[in-house]
Amino acid sequence: MTQRLIALRPSPLALLRRALSACWLRYRIREAIKDERALQRQIAHDTKQADAYRGAIEAMRCELALLE
């Protein structure tokens, strides 16, 4: 019976492999979160830039309308 219980326990190598896999997954999750935040900042910046261009285009249209 004792031998059977020992056989059912994970080996130290299996435990190490599991711990390393968990660390790797946590690292990948942290990196994905960083990438997502950077992308959100880029989107916000691009949106502000697009708004600025829209404002400039509208101003030029108004100026053109005054000239015509």
All heavy atoms as TSV, in Angstrom:
chain	resi	resn	atom	element	x	y	z
A	1	MET	N	N	0.826	-1.201	0.000
A	1	MET	CA	C	0.000	0.000	0.000
A	1	MET	C	C	0.867	1.260	0.000
A	1	MET	O	O	0.555	2.224	-0.677
A	1	MET	CB	C	-0.923	-0.046	1.227
A	1	MET	CG	C	-1.875	1.105	1.328
A	1	MET	SD	S	-3.110	1.002	0.050
A	1	MET	CE	C	-4.151	2.335	0.488
A	2	THR	N	N	1.952	1.265	0.761
A	2	THR	CA	C	2.825	2.427	0.832
A	2	THR	C	C	3.459	2.701	-0.514
A	2	THR	O	O	3.567	3.844	-0.936
A	2	THR	CB	C	3.930	2.205	1.882
A	2	THR	OG1	O	3.369	1.614	3.029
A	2	THR	CG2	C	4.588	3.516	2.256
A	3	GLN	N	N	3.855	1.646	-1.204
A	3	GLN	CA	C	4.460	1.818	-2.512
A	3	GLN	C	C	3.469	2.419	-3.494
A	3	GLN	O	O	3.819	3.235	-4.335
A	3	GLN	CB	C	4.986	0.488	-3.041
A	3	GLN	CG	C	6.204	-0.008	-2.288
A	3	GLN	CD	C	6.645	-1.360	-2.790
A	3	GLN	OE1	O	5.925	-1.998	-3.553
A	3	GLN	NE2	N	7.817	-1.795	-2.352
A	4	ARG	N	N	2.224	2.046	-3.380
A	4	ARG	CA	C	1.202	2.571	-4.277
A	4	ARG	C	C	1.003	4.074	-4.063
A	4	ARG	O	O	0.862	4.838	-5.009
A	4	ARG	CB	C	-0.099	1.809	-4.068
A	4	ARG	CG	C	-1.192	2.220	-5.017
A	4	ARG	CD	C	-2.441	1.386	-4.781
A	4	ARG	NE	N	-3.518	1.869	-5.590
A	4	ARG	CZ	C	-3.859	1.367	-6.765
A	4	ARG	NH1	N	-3.191	0.357	-7.255
A	4	ARG	NH2	N	-4.868	1.863	-7.442
A	5	LEU	N	N	1.004	4.530	-2.805
A	5	LEU	CA	C	0.852	5.958	-2.520
A	5	LEU	C	C	2.043	6.748	-3.039
A	5	LEU	O	O	1.884	7.840	-3.567
A	5	LEU	CB	C	0.686	6.181	-1.016
A	5	LEU	CG	C	-0.643	5.744	-0.422
A	5	LEU	CD1	C	-0.636	5.938	1.087
A	5	LEU	CD2	C	-1.787	6.508	-1.039
A	6	ILE	N	N	3.223	6.200	-2.908
A	6	ILE	CA	C	4.407	6.884	-3.407
A	6	ILE	C	C	4.330	7.016	-4.922
A	6	ILE	O	O	4.669	8.044	-5.483
A	6	ILE	CB	C	5.687	6.136	-2.967
A	6	ILE	CG1	C	5.865	6.276	-1.455
A	6	ILE	CG2	C	6.912	6.676	-3.700
A	6	ILE	CD1	C	6.970	5.426	-0.883
A	7	ALA	N	N	3.839	6.004	-5.586
A	7	ALA	CA	C	3.746	6.029	-7.042
A	7	ALA	C	C	2.723	7.066	-7.511
A	7	ALA	O	O	2.854	7.617	-8.593
A	7	ALA	CB	C	3.380	4.648	-7.562
A	8	LEU	N	N	1.702	7.350	-6.718
A	8	LEU	CA	C	0.669	8.308	-7.115
A	8	LEU	C	C	1.115	9.753	-6.929
A	8	LEU	O	O	0.578	10.650	-7.551
A	8	LEU	CB	C	-0.618	8.062	-6.324
A	8	LEU	CG	C	-1.343	6.764	-6.636
A	8	LEU	CD1	C	-2.556	6.618	-5.732
A	8	LEU	CD2	C	-1.752	6.696	-8.092
A	9	ARG	N	N	2.085	9.986	-6.044
A	9	ARG	CA	C	2.587	11.354	-5.838
A	9	ARG	C	C	3.382	11.799	-7.060
A	9	ARG	O	O	4.123	11.012	-7.647
A	9	ARG	CB	C	3.507	11.395	-4.619
A	9	ARG	CG	C	2.768	11.463	-3.333
A	9	ARG	CD	C	3.649	11.719	-2.137
A	9	ARG	NE	N	5.033	11.983	-2.435
A	9	ARG	CZ	C	6.049	11.585	-1.687
A	9	ARG	NH1	N	5.840	10.887	-0.607
A	9	ARG	NH2	N	7.287	11.883	-2.014
A	10	PRO	N	N	3.258	13.071	-7.450
A	10	PRO	CA	C	4.064	13.548	-8.579
A	10	PRO	C	C	5.550	13.582	-8.195
A	10	PRO	O	O	5.899	13.861	-7.051
A	10	PRO	CB	C	3.543	14.943	-8.864
A	10	PRO	CG	C	2.656	15.294	-7.731
A	10	PRO	CD	C	2.356	14.073	-6.947
A	11	SER	N	N	6.386	13.310	-9.148
A	11	SER	CA	C	7.825	13.320	-8.899
A	11	SER	C	C	8.300	14.761	-8.710
A	11	SER	O	O	7.641	15.707	-9.152
A	11	SER	CB	C	8.564	12.676	-10.065
A	11	SER	OG	O	8.489	13.520	-11.197
A	12	PRO	N	N	9.442	14.944	-8.090
A	12	PRO	CA	C	9.988	16.309	-7.947
A	12	PRO	C	C	10.178	16.985	-9.305
A	12	PRO	O	O	9.956	18.186	-9.435
A	12	PRO	CB	C	11.324	16.086	-7.243
A	12	PRO	CG	C	11.151	14.804	-6.496
A	12	PRO	CD	C	10.240	13.968	-7.350
A	13	LEU	N	N	10.569	16.220	-10.303
A	13	LEU	CA	C	10.725	16.787	-11.641
A	13	LEU	C	C	9.381	17.257	-12.200
A	13	LEU	O	O	9.296	18.337	-12.802
A	13	LEU	CB	C	11.356	15.752	-12.586
A	13	LEU	CG	C	11.715	16.252	-13.969
A	13	LEU	CD1	C	12.697	17.408	-13.880
A	13	LEU	CD2	C	12.297	15.129	-14.799
A	14	ALA	N	N	8.329	16.480	-11.967
A	14	ALA	CA	C	7.000	16.881	-12.430
A	14	ALA	C	C	6.536	18.141	-11.706
A	14	ALA	O	O	5.932	19.034	-12.314
A	14	ALA	CB	C	6.000	15.745	-12.227
A	15	LEU	N	N	6.823	18.216	-10.408
A	15	LEU	CA	C	6.459	19.417	-9.647
A	15	LEU	C	C	7.227	20.628	-10.153
A	15	LEU	O	O	6.666	21.717	-10.287
A	15	LEU	CB	C	6.729	19.203	-8.152
A	15	LEU	CG	C	5.823	18.190	-7.448
A	15	LEU	CD1	C	6.319	17.949	-6.033
A	15	LEU	CD2	C	4.384	18.666	-7.447
A	16	LEU	N	N	8.508	20.463	-10.442
A	16	LEU	CA	C	9.321	21.547	-10.980
A	16	LEU	C	C	8.796	21.977	-12.343
A	16	LEU	O	O	8.670	23.174	-12.624
A	16	LEU	CB	C	10.780	21.109	-11.089
A	16	LEU	CG	C	11.746	22.122	-11.676
A	16	LEU	CD1	C	11.805	23.374	-10.798
A	16	LEU	CD2	C	13.125	21.507	-11.833
A	17	ARG	N	N	8.471	21.012	-13.180
A	17	ARG	CA	C	7.937	21.327	-14.508
A	17	ARG	C	C	6.633	22.114	-14.398
A	17	ARG	O	O	6.404	23.082	-15.125
A	17	ARG	CB	C	7.712	20.018	-15.276
A	17	ARG	CG	C	7.537	20.209	-16.749
A	17	ARG	CD	C	7.453	18.888	-17.494
A	17	ARG	NE	N	8.710	18.157	-17.403
A	17	ARG	CZ	C	8.796	16.857	-17.132
A	17	ARG	NH1	N	7.714	16.143	-16.912
A	17	ARG	NH2	N	9.966	16.260	-17.081
A	18	ARG	N	N	5.784	21.707	-13.470
A	18	ARG	CA	C	4.507	22.403	-13.264
A	18	ARG	C	C	4.738	23.831	-12.774
A	18	ARG	O	O	4.099	24.775	-13.244
A	18	ARG	CB	C	3.653	21.640	-12.260
A	18	ARG	CG	C	2.257	22.205	-12.118
A	18	ARG	CD	C	1.448	21.458	-11.096
A	18	ARG	NE	N	1.365	20.046	-11.409
A	18	ARG	CZ	C	0.985	19.115	-10.534
A	18	ARG	NH1	N	0.670	19.456	-9.298
A	18	ARG	NH2	N	0.916	17.853	-10.888
A	19	ALA	N	N	5.683	23.999	-11.843
A	19	ALA	CA	C	5.978	25.338	-11.318
A	19	ALA	C	C	6.555	26.229	-12.417
A	19	ALA	O	O	6.188	27.405	-12.528
A	19	ALA	CB	C	6.953	25.232	-10.150
A	20	LEU	N	N	7.452	25.678	-13.242
A	20	LEU	CA	C	8.014	26.464	-14.338
A	20	LEU	C	C	6.956	26.840	-15.368
A	20	LEU	O	O	6.953	27.956	-15.892
A	20	LEU	CB	C	9.157	25.694	-15.007
A	20	LEU	CG	C	10.447	25.611	-14.197
A	20	LEU	CD1	C	11.452	24.704	-14.889
A	20	LEU	CD2	C	11.035	26.984	-13.962
A	21	SER	N	N	6.057	25.918	-15.642
A	21	SER	CA	C	4.968	26.221	-16.583
A	21	SER	C	C	4.082	27.342	-16.048
A	21	SER	O	O	3.684	28.240	-16.792
A	21	SER	CB	C	4.113	24.973	-16.833
A	21	SER	OG	O	4.840	24.003	-17.531
A	22	ALA	N	N	3.798	27.295	-14.755
A	22	ALA	CA	C	2.973	28.341	-14.142
A	22	ALA	C	C	3.690	29.694	-14.204
A	22	ALA	O	O	3.079	30.715	-14.520
A	22	ALA	CB	C	2.646	27.975	-12.701
A	23	CYS	N	N	5.007	29.691	-13.933
A	23	CYS	CA	C	5.776	30.945	-14.011
A	23	CYS	C	C	5.771	31.488	-15.431
A	23	CYS	O	O	5.610	32.693	-15.644
A	23	CYS	CB	C	7.212	30.711	-13.552
A	23	CYS	SG	S	7.375	30.523	-11.775
A	24	TRP	N	N	5.964	30.621	-16.401
A	24	TRP	CA	C	5.981	31.033	-17.807
A	24	TRP	C	C	4.631	31.618	-18.210
A	24	TRP	O	O	4.558	32.651	-18.881
A	24	TRP	CB	C	6.365	29.851	-18.687
A	24	TRP	CG	C	6.341	30.146	-20.144
A	24	TRP	CD1	C	5.536	29.578	-21.075
A	24	TRP	CD2	C	7.143	31.091	-20.868
A	24	TRP	NE1	N	5.797	30.102	-22.318
A	24	TRP	CE2	C	6.774	31.033	-22.213
A	24	TRP	CE3	C	8.133	31.992	-20.491
A	24	TRP	CZ2	C	7.362	31.834	-23.188
A	24	TRP	CZ3	C	8.722	32.778	-21.465
A	24	TRP	CH2	C	8.332	32.700	-22.788
A	25	LEU	N	N	3.547	30.975	-17.779
A	25	LEU	CA	C	2.211	31.491	-18.092
A	25	LEU	C	C	1.977	32.853	-17.442
A	25	LEU	O	O	1.429	33.753	-18.073
A	25	LEU	CB	C	1.136	30.509	-17.631
A	25	LEU	CG	C	0.842	29.381	-18.599
A	25	LEU	CD1	C	-0.107	28.378	-17.955
A	25	LEU	CD2	C	0.243	29.918	-19.881
A	26	ARG	N	N	2.396	33.015	-16.187
A	26	ARG	CA	C	2.229	34.309	-15.520
A	26	ARG	C	C	3.011	35.390	-16.262
A	26	ARG	O	O	2.530	36.508	-16.434
A	26	ARG	CB	C	2.671	34.225	-14.054
A	26	ARG	CG	C	1.632	33.594	-13.158
A	26	ARG	CD	C	1.961	33.791	-11.692
A	26	ARG	NE	N	3.118	33.041	-11.269
A	26	ARG	CZ	C	3.089	31.789	-10.826
A	26	ARG	NH1	N	1.944	31.145	-10.740
A	26	ARG	NH2	N	4.200	31.182	-10.455
A	27	TYR	N	N	4.232	35.069	-16.703
A	27	TYR	CA	C	5.042	36.014	-17.459
A	27	TYR	C	C	4.340	36.394	-18.765
A	27	TYR	O	O	4.250	37.576	-19.113
A	27	TYR	CB	C	6.418	35.408	-17.746
A	27	TYR	CG	C	7.229	36.207	-18.735
A	27	TYR	CD1	C	7.864	37.376	-18.344
A	27	TYR	CD2	C	7.336	35.808	-20.063
A	27	TYR	CE1	C	8.598	38.123	-19.244
A	27	TYR	CE2	C	8.065	36.548	-20.968
A	27	TYR	CZ	C	8.695	37.697	-20.559
A	27	TYR	OH	O	9.397	38.443	-21.465
A	28	ARG	N	N	3.827	35.396	-19.487
A	28	ARG	CA	C	3.148	35.676	-20.751
A	28	ARG	C	C	1.900	36.521	-20.545
A	28	ARG	O	O	1.598	37.411	-21.345
A	28	ARG	CB	C	2.787	34.363	-21.460
A	28	ARG	CG	C	4.016	33.681	-22.027
A	28	ARG	CD	C	3.734	32.348	-22.659
A	28	ARG	NE	N	2.634	32.403	-23.596
A	28	ARG	CZ	C	1.907	31.345	-23.935
A	28	ARG	NH1	N	2.165	30.168	-23.422
A	28	ARG	NH2	N	0.927	31.466	-24.806
A	29	ILE	N	N	1.186	36.278	-19.458
A	29	ILE	CA	C	0.000	37.077	-19.143
A	29	ILE	C	C	0.399	38.524	-18.851
A	29	ILE	O	O	-0.220	39.465	-19.359
A	29	ILE	CB	C	-0.775	36.464	-17.957
A	29	ILE	CG1	C	-1.448	35.159	-18.399
A	29	ILE	CG2	C	-1.806	37.437	-17.405
A	29	ILE	CD1	C	-2.001	34.332	-17.258
A	30	ARG	N	N	1.477	38.719	-18.046
A	30	ARG	CA	C	1.943	40.079	-17.756
A	30	ARG	C	C	2.344	40.804	-19.037
A	30	ARG	O	O	2.017	41.975	-19.224
A	30	ARG	CB	C	3.134	40.042	-16.794
A	30	ARG	CG	C	2.757	39.953	-15.348
A	30	ARG	CD	C	3.926	40.279	-14.430
A	30	ARG	NE	N	5.174	39.619	-14.777
A	30	ARG	CZ	C	5.561	38.423	-14.316
A	30	ARG	NH1	N	4.785	37.757	-13.488
A	30	ARG	NH2	N	6.717	37.908	-14.681
A	31	GLU	N	N	3.058	40.121	-19.919
A	31	GLU	CA	C	3.476	40.735	-21.175
A	31	GLU	C	C	2.267	41.076	-22.050
A	31	GLU	O	O	2.233	42.137	-22.689
A	31	GLU	CB	C	4.439	39.816	-21.936
A	31	GLU	CG	C	5.802	39.690	-21.279
A	31	GLU	CD	C	6.524	41.016	-21.161
A	31	GLU	OE1	O	6.650	41.728	-22.167
A	31	GLU	OE2	O	6.983	41.326	-20.044
A	32	ALA	N	N	1.284	40.203	-22.084
A	32	ALA	CA	C	0.075	40.467	-22.874
A	32	ALA	C	C	-0.671	41.678	-22.324
A	32	ALA	O	O	-1.179	42.510	-23.082
A	32	ALA	CB	C	-0.834	39.239	-22.881
A	33	ILE	N	N	-0.718	41.808	-21.002
A	33	ILE	CA	C	-1.372	42.971	-20.383
A	33	ILE	C	C	-0.617	44.244	-20.742
A	33	ILE	O	O	-1.224	45.265	-21.076
A	33	ILE	CB	C	-1.474	42.780	-18.855
A	33	ILE	CG1	C	-2.512	41.701	-18.539
A	33	ILE	CG2	C	-1.838	44.078	-18.157
A	33	ILE	CD1	C	-2.523	41.253	-17.094
A	34	LYS	N	N	0.739	44.193	-20.700
A	34	LYS	CA	C	1.531	45.362	-21.091
A	34	LYS	C	C	1.254	45.737	-22.545
A	34	LYS	O	O	1.099	46.912	-22.875
A	34	LYS	CB	C	3.024	45.072	-20.933
A	34	LYS	CG	C	3.527	45.108	-19.528
A	34	LYS	CD	C	5.039	44.929	-19.569
A	34	LYS	CE	C	5.569	44.340	-18.304
A	34	LYS	NZ	N	6.992	43.999	-18.415
A	35	ASP	N	N	1.221	44.728	-23.425
A	35	ASP	CA	C	0.960	44.987	-24.839
A	35	ASP	C	C	-0.420	45.599	-25.038
A	35	ASP	O	O	-0.599	46.513	-25.840
A	35	ASP	CB	C	1.079	43.700	-25.662
A	35	ASP	CG	C	2.504	43.198	-25.756
A	35	ASP	OD1	O	3.436	43.966	-25.434
A	35	ASP	OD2	O	2.696	42.027	-26.149
A	36	GLU	N	N	-1.401	45.079	-24.291
A	36	GLU	CA	C	-2.757	45.612	-24.407
A	36	GLU	C	C	-2.805	47.072	-23.968
A	36	GLU	O	O	-3.413	47.915	-24.627
A	36	GLU	CB	C	-3.719	44.779	-23.566
A	36	GLU	CG	C	-5.150	45.278	-23.647
A	36	GLU	CD	C	-6.061	44.614	-22.649
A	36	GLU	OE1	O	-5.567	44.003	-21.689
A	36	GLU	OE2	O	-7.276	44.737	-22.824
A	37	ARG	N	N	-2.130	47.392	-22.861
A	37	ARG	CA	C	-2.110	48.781	-22.381
A	37	ARG	C	C	-1.419	49.698	-23.372
A	37	ARG	O	O	-1.872	50.825	-23.618
A	37	ARG	CB	C	-1.429	48.854	-21.020
A	37	ARG	CG	C	-2.294	48.284	-19.913
A	37	ARG	CD	C	-1.600	48.366	-18.583
A	37	ARG	NE	N	-2.437	47.760	-17.551
A	37	ARG	CZ	C	-1.967	47.269	-16.428
A	37	ARG	NH1	N	-0.676	47.321	-16.168
A	37	ARG	NH2	N	-2.779	46.726	-15.553
A	38	ALA	N	N	-0.320	49.227	-23.952
A	38	ALA	CA	C	0.390	50.037	-24.953
A	38	ALA	C	C	-0.507	50.268	-26.165
A	38	ALA	O	O	-0.536	51.374	-26.723
A	38	ALA	CB	C	1.680	49.337	-25.370
A	39	LEU	N	N	-1.222	49.234	-26.561
A	39	LEU	CA	C	-2.130	49.372	-27.697
A	39	LEU	C	C	-3.247	50.359	-27.371
A	39	LEU	O	O	-3.615	51.186	-28.216
A	39	LEU	CB	C	-2.711	48.006	-28.072
A	39	LEU	CG	C	-3.591	47.944	-29.303
A	39	LEU	CD1	C	-2.830	48.404	-30.537
A	39	LEU	CD2	C	-4.108	46.534	-29.512
A	40	GLN	N	N	-3.778	50.308	-26.158
A	40	GLN	CA	C	-4.824	51.250	-25.761
A	40	GLN	C	C	-4.302	52.688	-25.786
A	40	GLN	O	O	-4.995	53.598	-26.220
A	40	GLN	CB	C	-5.348	50.903	-24.359
A	40	GLN	CG	C	-6.154	49.622	-24.303
A	40	GLN	CD	C	-7.429	49.690	-25.102
A	40	GLN	OE1	O	-7.978	50.760	-25.353
A	40	GLN	NE2	N	-7.903	48.545	-25.548
A	41	ARG	N	N	-3.047	52.884	-25.315
A	41	ARG	CA	C	-2.467	54.224	-25.363
A	41	ARG	C	C	-2.291	54.686	-26.810
A	41	ARG	O	O	-2.552	55.839	-27.133
A	41	ARG	CB	C	-1.109	54.237	-24.645
A	41	ARG	CG	C	-1.217	54.278	-23.148
A	41	ARG	CD	C	0.121	54.579	-22.493
A	41	ARG	NE	N	1.153	53.622	-22.826
A	41	ARG	CZ	C	1.396	52.490	-22.168
A	41	ARG	NH1	N	0.660	52.174	-21.124
A	41	ARG	NH2	N	2.363	51.684	-22.544
A	42	GLN	N	N	-1.846	53.771	-27.678
A	42	GLN	CA	C	-1.660	54.118	-29.089
A	42	GLN	C	C	-2.989	54.474	-29.733
A	42	GLN	O	O	-3.079	55.441	-30.490
A	42	GLN	CB	C	-1.010	52.947	-29.839
A	42	GLN	CG	C	-0.703	53.246	-31.290
A	42	GLN	CD	C	0.325	54.348	-31.464
A	42	GLN	OE1	O	1.297	54.401	-30.741
A	42	GLN	NE2	N	0.103	55.218	-32.414
A	43	ILE	N	N	-4.032	53.721	-29.409
A	43	ILE	CA	C	-5.364	54.009	-29.959
A	43	ILE	C	C	-5.834	55.382	-29.500
A	43	ILE	O	O	-6.358	56.168	-30.285
A	43	ILE	CB	C	-6.370	52.905	-29.554
A	43	ILE	CG1	C	-6.056	51.613	-30.310
A	43	ILE	CG2	C	-7.799	53.343	-29.816
A	43	ILE	CD1	C	-6.817	50.404	-29.806
A	44	ALA	N	N	-5.618	55.685	-28.215
A	44	ALA	CA	C	-6.027	56.997	-27.688
A	44	ALA	C	C	-5.254	58.105	-28.396
A	44	ALA	O	O	-5.836	59.125	-28.776
A	44	ALA	CB	C	-5.792	57.049	-26.181
A	45	HIS	N	N	-3.965	57.896	-28.594
A	45	HIS	CA	C	-3.146	58.897	-29.284
A	45	HIS	C	C	-3.616	59.058	-30.719
A	45	HIS	O	O	-3.766	60.178	-31.217
A	45	HIS	CB	C	-1.677	58.479	-29.249
A	45	HIS	CG	C	-0.778	59.424	-29.975
A	45	HIS	ND1	N	-0.368	59.203	-31.267
A	45	HIS	CD2	C	-0.222	60.604	-29.605
A	45	HIS	CE1	C	0.406	60.202	-31.656
A	45	HIS	NE2	N	0.514	61.067	-30.671
A	46	ASP	N	N	-3.864	57.940	-31.406
A	46	ASP	CA	C	-4.325	57.998	-32.796
A	46	ASP	C	C	-5.688	58.680	-32.900
A	46	ASP	O	O	-5.940	59.420	-33.842
A	46	ASP	CB	C	-4.390	56.598	-33.400
A	46	ASP	CG	C	-3.014	55.992	-33.649
A	46	ASP	OD1	O	-2.013	56.737	-33.546
A	46	ASP	OD2	O	-2.936	54.782	-33.927
A	47	THR	N	N	-6.544	58.440	-31.912
A	47	THR	CA	C	-7.869	59.071	-31.917
A	47	THR	C	C	-7.728	60.581	-31.776
A	47	THR	O	O	-8.391	61.342	-32.480
A	47	THR	CB	C	-8.723	58.502	-30.768
A	47	THR	OG1	O	-8.830	57.087	-30.940
A	47	THR	CG2	C	-10.110	59.098	-30.766
A	48	LYS	N	N	-6.843	61.013	-30.877
A	48	LYS	CA	C	-6.614	62.456	-30.698
A	48	LYS	C	C	-6.057	63.063	-31.980
A	48	LYS	O	O	-6.453	64.158	-32.386
A	48	LYS	CB	C	-5.648	62.703	-29.542
A	48	LYS	CG	C	-6.247	62.453	-28.187
A	48	LYS	CD	C	-5.205	62.655	-27.109
A	48	LYS	CE	C	-5.730	62.212	-25.754
A	48	LYS	NZ	N	-4.677	62.268	-24.733
A	49	GLN	N	N	-5.133	62.345	-32.609
A	49	GLN	CA	C	-4.551	62.843	-33.853
A	49	GLN	C	C	-5.614	62.930	-34.942
A	49	GLN	O	O	-5.679	63.904	-35.692
A	49	GLN	CB	C	-3.422	61.908	-34.316
A	49	GLN	CG	C	-2.125	62.602	-34.498
A	49	GLN	CD	C	-1.028	61.642	-34.940
A	49	GLN	OE1	O	-1.185	60.436	-34.951
A	49	GLN	NE2	N	0.088	62.220	-35.304
A	50	ALA	N	N	-6.469	61.917	-35.038
A	50	ALA	CA	C	-7.529	61.917	-36.041
A	50	ALA	C	C	-8.495	63.073	-35.793
A	50	ALA	O	O	-8.947	63.733	-36.741
A	50	ALA	CB	C	-8.279	60.579	-36.021
A	51	ASP	N	N	-8.804	63.330	-34.524
A	51	ASP	CA	C	-9.681	64.455	-34.193
A	51	ASP	C	C	-9.042	65.784	-34.620
A	51	ASP	O	O	-9.725	66.674	-35.137
A	51	ASP	CB	C	-9.984	64.485	-32.693
A	51	ASP	CG	C	-10.915	63.361	-32.267
A	51	ASP	OD1	O	-11.566	62.753	-33.141
A	51	ASP	OD2	O	-10.972	63.087	-31.053
A	52	ALA	N	N	-7.731	65.897	-34.408
A	52	ALA	CA	C	-7.028	67.120	-34.805
A	52	ALA	C	C	-7.088	67.294	-36.325
A	52	ALA	O	O	-7.323	68.402	-36.827
A	52	ALA	CB	C	-5.589	67.074	-34.327
A	53	TYR	N	N	-6.878	66.201	-37.054
A	53	TYR	CA	C	-6.959	66.285	-38.517
A	53	TYR	C	C	-8.370	66.657	-38.972
A	53	TYR	O	O	-8.542	67.459	-39.873
A	53	TYR	CB	C	-6.544	64.957	-39.164
A	53	TYR	CG	C	-5.058	64.807	-39.318
A	53	TYR	CD1	C	-4.353	63.875	-38.575
A	53	TYR	CD2	C	-4.347	65.603	-40.216
A	53	TYR	CE1	C	-2.992	63.735	-38.720
A	53	TYR	CE2	C	-2.988	65.473	-40.366
A	53	TYR	CZ	C	-2.303	64.530	-39.622
A	53	TYR	OH	O	-0.952	64.404	-39.762
A	54	ARG	N	N	-9.373	66.041	-38.321
A	54	ARG	CA	C	-10.758	66.371	-38.682
A	54	ARG	C	C	-11.032	67.848	-38.453
A	54	ARG	O	O	-11.686	68.506	-39.268
A	54	ARG	CB	C	-11.735	65.518	-37.870
A	54	ARG	CG	C	-12.012	64.198	-38.515
A	54	ARG	CD	C	-13.165	63.468	-37.830
A	54	ARG	NE	N	-12.724	62.101	-37.590
A	54	ARG	CZ	C	-12.364	61.586	-36.424
A	54	ARG	NH1	N	-12.447	62.315	-35.340
A	54	ARG	NH2	N	-11.946	60.356	-36.334
A	55	GLY	N	N	-10.541	68.383	-37.337
A	55	GLY	CA	C	-10.723	69.804	-37.048
A	55	GLY	C	C	-10.036	70.677	-38.081
A	55	GLY	O	O	-10.598	71.683	-38.542
A	56	ALA	N	N	-8.820	70.287	-38.468
A	56	ALA	CA	C	-8.089	71.063	-39.475
A	56	ALA	C	C	-8.786	71.005	-40.826
A	56	ALA	O	O	-8.886	72.019	-41.539
A	56	ALA	CB	C	-6.659	70.526	-39.592
A	57	ILE	N	N	-9.294	69.842	-41.190
A	57	ILE	CA	C	-10.008	69.687	-42.473
A	57	ILE	C	C	-11.264	70.551	-42.473
A	57	ILE	O	O	-11.570	71.245	-43.455
A	57	ILE	CB	C	-10.345	68.207	-42.730
A	57	ILE	CG1	C	-9.053	67.433	-43.021
A	57	ILE	CG2	C	-11.337	68.047	-43.867
A	57	ILE	CD1	C	-9.220	65.922	-43.017
A	58	GLU	N	N	-11.981	70.528	-41.352
A	58	GLU	CA	C	-13.204	71.337	-41.260
A	58	GLU	C	C	-12.872	72.822	-41.362
A	58	GLU	O	O	-13.582	73.581	-42.034
A	58	GLU	CB	C	-13.934	71.027	-39.942
A	58	GLU	CG	C	-15.293	71.657	-39.841
A	58	GLU	CD	C	-16.253	71.202	-40.943
A	58	GLU	OE1	O	-16.162	70.048	-41.393
A	58	GLU	OE2	O	-17.087	72.033	-41.358
A	59	ALA	N	N	-11.777	73.249	-40.721
A	59	ALA	CA	C	-11.369	74.645	-40.798
A	59	ALA	C	C	-11.023	75.031	-42.236
A	59	ALA	O	O	-11.397	76.116	-42.713
A	59	ALA	CB	C	-10.175	74.899	-39.880
A	60	MET	N	N	-10.345	74.154	-42.955
A	60	MET	CA	C	-9.993	74.432	-44.356
A	60	MET	C	C	-11.232	74.484	-45.237
A	60	MET	O	O	-11.327	75.313	-46.143
A	60	MET	CB	C	-9.000	73.374	-44.872
A	60	MET	CG	C	-7.589	73.538	-44.318
A	60	MET	SD	S	-6.405	72.424	-45.060
A	60	MET	CE	C	-6.712	70.914	-44.149
A	61	ARG	N	N	-12.210	73.615	-44.917
A	61	ARG	CA	C	-13.464	73.633	-45.686
A	61	ARG	C	C	-14.200	74.962	-45.479
A	61	ARG	O	O	-14.742	75.547	-46.425
A	61	ARG	CB	C	-14.356	72.475	-45.302
A	61	ARG	CG	C	-13.907	71.158	-45.879
A	61	ARG	CD	C	-14.888	70.043	-45.572
A	61	ARG	NE	N	-14.440	68.800	-46.178
A	61	ARG	CZ	C	-14.644	67.618	-45.640
A	61	ARG	NH1	N	-15.287	67.493	-44.497
A	61	ARG	NH2	N	-14.212	66.542	-46.260
A	62	CYS	N	N	-14.203	75.428	-44.231
A	62	CYS	CA	C	-14.860	76.712	-43.930
A	62	CYS	C	C	-14.134	77.852	-44.645
A	62	CYS	O	O	-14.765	78.747	-45.219
A	62	CYS	CB	C	-14.867	76.973	-42.425
A	62	CYS	SG	S	-15.973	75.881	-41.512
A	63	GLU	N	N	-12.813	77.805	-44.627
A	63	GLU	CA	C	-12.021	78.826	-45.302
A	63	GLU	C	C	-12.287	78.810	-46.812
A	63	GLU	O	O	-12.439	79.851	-47.447
A	63	GLU	CB	C	-10.536	78.591	-45.027
A	63	GLU	CG	C	-9.637	79.720	-45.454
A	63	GLU	CD	C	-8.188	79.446	-45.088
A	63	GLU	OE1	O	-7.944	78.701	-44.098
A	63	GLU	OE2	O	-7.320	80.001	-45.769
A	64	LEU	N	N	-12.382	77.585	-47.365
A	64	LEU	CA	C	-12.655	77.441	-48.794
A	64	LEU	C	C	-14.054	77.974	-49.127
A	64	LEU	O	O	-14.253	78.661	-50.144
A	64	LEU	CB	C	-12.544	75.973	-49.204
A	64	LEU	CG	C	-12.807	75.650	-50.660
A	64	LEU	CD1	C	-11.793	76.348	-51.573
A	64	LEU	CD2	C	-12.786	74.154	-50.904
A	65	ALA	N	N	-15.015	77.709	-48.240
A	65	ALA	CA	C	-16.375	78.193	-48.469
A	65	ALA	C	C	-16.419	79.733	-48.471
A	65	ALA	O	O	-17.174	80.338	-49.228
A	65	ALA	CB	C	-17.317	77.625	-47.410
A	66	LEU	N	N	-15.595	80.351	-47.619
A	66	LEU	CA	C	-15.549	81.810	-47.589
A	66	LEU	C	C	-14.942	82.380	-48.867
A	66	LEU	O	O	-15.336	83.455	-49.329
A	66	LEU	CB	C	-14.728	82.280	-46.384
A	66	LEU	CG	C	-15.372	82.117	-45.013
A	66	LEU	CD1	C	-14.386	82.492	-43.909
A	66	LEU	CD2	C	-16.625	82.984	-44.917
A	67	LEU	N	N	-13.989	81.659	-49.426
A	67	LEU	CA	C	-13.347	82.130	-50.658
A	67	LEU	C	C	-14.238	81.968	-51.884
A	67	LEU	O	O	-14.096	82.719	-52.840
A	67	LEU	CB	C	-12.028	81.383	-50.890
A	67	LEU	CG	C	-10.904	81.696	-49.900
A	67	LEU	CD1	C	-9.714	80.779	-50.159
A	67	LEU	CD2	C	-10.506	83.149	-49.995
A	68	GLU	N	N	-15.116	81.008	-51.858
A	68	GLU	CA	C	-15.957	80.760	-53.048
A	68	GLU	C	C	-17.157	81.637	-53.129
A	68	GLU	O	O	-17.643	82.377	-52.521
A	68	GLU	CB	C	-16.410	79.301	-53.074
A	68	GLU	CG	C	-15.257	78.344	-53.320
A	68	GLU	CD	C	-15.717	76.888	-53.301
A	68	GLU	OE1	O	-16.708	76.571	-52.632
A	68	GLU	OE2	O	-15.062	76.077	-53.967
